[in-house]
Amino acid sequence: MDNNMLSLKDISRSNCVTRWHSVPTRQTQSIAEHQYMVAVLAQAIAKAIAGSSLQPSDELILLNYALFHDTPEIAIGDIPTPMKQKLATRHSNYHAILTDIETEVCHQYDQYHRQIKGTYLAAIVKLADIMDAISFLQEHGYTRYTDKIQHKLTVNFHHQIKQYQADYSQYDWSRATDILEELLNGEEHLLETGS
């Protein structure tokens, strides 16, 4: 194994790598928690928008990518969005450089990224990623700053929906909005214990 690649032991520590380190939240969220939730949401979106046309092979690719989409952050950390935006404005090839580094440190990410890049499945994972962020901040954010971030993410989510509707018009992307609504405002069905 290449010494620059993440090992299975490295990946097992994804529960120790936190997100939102520059945003005040009541609770931390690990990369492991986030990737799991993105996989759950991506599968729900895919089934809602594609229905019976979702092929099992596509669903497997979708889930694999969702479960590994942030794994490189174990090695390089979670770069805050404002920093990513500043780098992108200063370096036109920033995204390509970051992707090269991510694929260099995690062969699973590389494999699944190549399979999903430029497909509607990548769009689904992007929406699921944004949805998890919105949901996490709604549940655990507590400042005006986190409210502003949540609002920006929501605006971005709806912008992405419009873009994907144009790019992949054979799918009903409004169903992703329904899933976000359920995630944020749906009923909780945990069993209550008698007291």
N, C-alpha and C positions, 0 to 999 in steps of 0.2 A: 504494500500500500504506500502511496506517495505520502511523505511526511507532512506535506502541506494540506492534505485532505483531512476532513473531519472523520474520526473513527466512530464506530458504534458507541464506544465509551463517551466520546465527546458529545454525541447526539443525545445520549441519555441524560446529559446535564442541561437540556433545553428548558427544564423546569426551573433552573437557577438564573436564566437570562431574562431580565425584565424589560417590559415595554414601558412607555410613558415616563421615562426617567426625568424628563424635563417638564412634565405636566403634573400639577398637584392632584392626586387622587387619594381616596380613603383606603384603597387596597391596591396592591400591585397585581399586575397580570404578567405571567410568564409567556415566553415564546411557545412553550408546549400547550398551555391553555388556549392561547390565541389560535394556533394552527388547528387544534382540535375543533374549535368553534367555527373557524372558517370552513373546514371540511364539512361539518354538519350543515351549515348555511348554504354552501355551494351545492351540495347534493339536493337540498330542498329547492333551491332556485332552478337547478337543471331539470328536476322532475316537473316543476311547475311550468316552466317555459317550453320544454321540449316534449313533455308527455311521453307517449309510447314510442316516439321517434328517437329517444335517448338510447343509444346502443350501450350494452354492458361494457364494451371495450372503452368507449368514451367516458363512461362513469368511473371506470378504474383509473384512467389517466387523470381525470378531474380530481378524484380523491387523493391520488398519489401526489399531485402537484400541490393541492391545498395543504396536505400534511407536511410538505417540505418547503413551502414557498418562502419562509423566513428562516429556515435552518442555517443558512450562511451567517446570520447574525450571531450565532454562537461564537464564531471566530472574529467577526468584524464589528459586532455591536449593533444596536438599533440606532441608525442615524436619524435624528429628528427631522421632520418634514421641512421646517424652515431652512435647515442646513442643506437639505437636498435641493430645495428650490433655488437657494443662492448659488450652489455649485452648478446647477443646470443653466442659470443665466450667465455664468462666467465661462463655462466650458461646454461647447455645443455637443461634445461627445461624452459628457458625464455619464449618461445612462448606459452607454456601451461599456465604458470603463468599469462601472459598478457591476454590471452583469458579468463581465469577464472575471472580476475578482470573486464574485459569488459562485460562478461555475468552477473556478479554480479550487476553491476551498471545500466544495460539497458536490461530490459526483452524483448524488441522488437529485439534488436541485438541477444540476446540469442536464441530466437525462430527462427529467420531467419537464423542465423549462423548454427544451428543444421540441418535445412532443406537443406542447400546448401553445407555444408562441404563435400569435396571429390567428388564433381560432376563437370561436364563440366560447369555448371552455375557459380560455384565459380571461375573457370578459366576465364570465360568471365568478371566477375566483376573485377578481378585482372588486366586484360588487359585494361579495361575501366578506372580503377584507374590510371594506368601508363600513358595512353593516355591523360587523363585530366592534369596530372602533366607536361607532355611534352608540351602540348598546352599552358598551363598557363605560363610556363617559356619562351616559344617562344614569347608570346605576351607581357609579363610584366617583364621578366628578363633583366638586362642591364649590367651585369658585366661578366668578364671571368669566375668567380666562378659559376654563374648561367649557363653559356654556358657549363661548365664541368659537372654540375649536369644534364642538359638536355641531354648531350651526354651519360652519364652513364645510364640514364633512357631509352634512345633509344636502347642502347646495351642490356639492361635487357629486354626490350619489345621483341626484336627479339629472344633472348634466350628463353623467355617464350613461344613464338610462336612455336619454335622447340620442346620444351618439351610437349606442349599441342598437337601438331601434333602426337607425339609418344603416348601420353597417351589416346587421344580421336581421333583416326585416322578416324573415320566415318564422321568427320566434316572437312570442308575446312578452316583451320585457316589462310590461306593466305588472306582471305577476310578481316580479322581484319587489316592487313597491308594496304589494300586499304582504309579502313575507316580512319586510321591514316593519310594517305596521303591526303585524302579529307579534314580532319580536319585542317591540317597544311597548305595546299597549294590550297585548293579549292576556287572557286569563291564565293564572297559574293554577295548575291542577295537582299540586302535591297533596298527598293524603294528609289529612289533619288527624292528629292523635287526640283522643279524648282527654280532658283535664278535669 
